[in-house]
Amino acid sequence: MKAPDIKTALPGPKAKAIIERDHQYTAPAYGRVYPLVVEQGRGMVIEDVDGNLFLDFMAGIAVCSTGHSHPRVVKAIEEQARKFLHICGSDYYYEPMADLAEKLNRLTPGAAPKKVFFTNSGAEAVEAAFKLARHHTKRQHAIAFHGAFHGRTLGALSLTASRALHRAYFGPLIPGVHHLPYGFCHHCPYQLKHDSCGLECVSVIEKFLFRHEVRPDEVAAVFVEPIQGEGGYIVPPPEYLPMLQDLCRKHGILLVVDEIQSGFGRTGKMFASEHWAIEPDIVCVAKGIASGMPIGAMIARAEISTWTRSSHGSTFGGNPVACAAALATIALLEEGLVENAAKVGAILKEQLIALKARHGVIGDVRGLGLMIGVEFERGDGSHAPDAQLRDRVMQNCFAKGLLLLSCGESTLRFCPPLIVTAEETKTAVAIFDAAVAAAN
């Protein structure tokens, strides 16, 4: 399938009928961004029910790391499905779950032995990390950051602070969670410059939070995304994560790194944490681990995995079919897709930076590997975020057959499957260039 190839007005007649039926019967909580009704996906291409072909640069929110329906992943799913679909890993044993736990032990940053708890999603992985951190430390408080997205279940939502809408009318949330600004140099919350700021975004924890709100010996964990995802694809300054790690170790606080969107090759390394050579106490993963099958994991150093038998569990977590998909996915990543993400991601970023010189409304291009954000600003010299322009550009791209997703206040994310080629980035950037020109 060669994409893009748009044959009908969007949405087409079949898509319209399905959308109308969906609106009649599904919950209004879903935040659909454009009227895409998928029929099938192959590699980098999505075909809708009316036969329109789209070039996919969002990968189901950075999930379909090996592209859509990679033959080796599908084969692994089929083979396991013929054996058995479910038996419950909380109660019994099976080889795919043991194989995947062993693989994650080897891959996850840090030389220390680890223990893996499997979940159905990223939010559940964060919930498990929150519970384990409290259980092990016997402390109640946690620190998270503005812009963070850790999930929508109640504990994960208490850590999330990307948009007030996500939290509105769901309170009271879990008490004892303290939020601070993230290390975002392009829009520094302290209005400082990186070369002379002394990393105020980290220093403020000891200078103010531990002085006025909570003692460090009451804090169980710091939860942080190495690159903020929903917050705007924000890459922190190079000293940020190592300084956070040093602070945590100084006070006996666990460092929980949320690699749910940034992990599994997305940034050109298996885990984004590796770019800063940190060794988290706990790592939360999901999304790209299994090419679209629902599975997540909470990976903790063995010495802190001190909870006891039956103190946590999951009926479906570590499902054997999902484990088989994850093992096939990881094999493909190790065979060259992580390297491709680094190589093609650098090409894509260079192409997008070139557009920034031509379009004054592009305020920033940032990211690592194939996790790249393009931020839009008002063209009046104020450098204020322009969410409406961002949304017009996204809709223009959709109309031209390019799938992108928004994040942050005014950012579009480029997170294609890791199989993407340099030629496909050239096509995507050309469409994006025209979409910006038409929307501005």
Secondary structure, 3 states (H helix, E strand, C coil): CCCCECCCCCCCHHHHHHHHHHHHHCCCCCCCCCCCCEEEEEECEEEECCCCEEEECCHHHHCCCCCECCHHHHHHHHHHHHHCCCCCCCCCCCHHHHHHHHHHHHHCCCCCCEEEEEECCHHHHHHHHHHHHHHHHCCCEEEEECCCCCCCCHHHHHHCCCCHHHHCCCCCCCCCEEEECCCCHHHCCCCCCHHHCCCHHHHHHHHHHHHHCCCHHHEEEEEECCCECCCCCECCCCCHHHHHHHHHHHHCCEEEEECCCCCCCCCCCCCHHHHHCCCCCEEEECHHHHCCCCCEEEEEEHHHCCCCCCCCCCCCCCCHHHHHHHHHHHHHHHHHHHHHHHHHHHHHHHHHHHHHHHCCCEEEEEEECCEEEEEEECCCCCCCECHHHHHHHHHHHHHCCEECEEECCCEEEECCCCCCCHHHHHHHHHHHHHHHHHHC
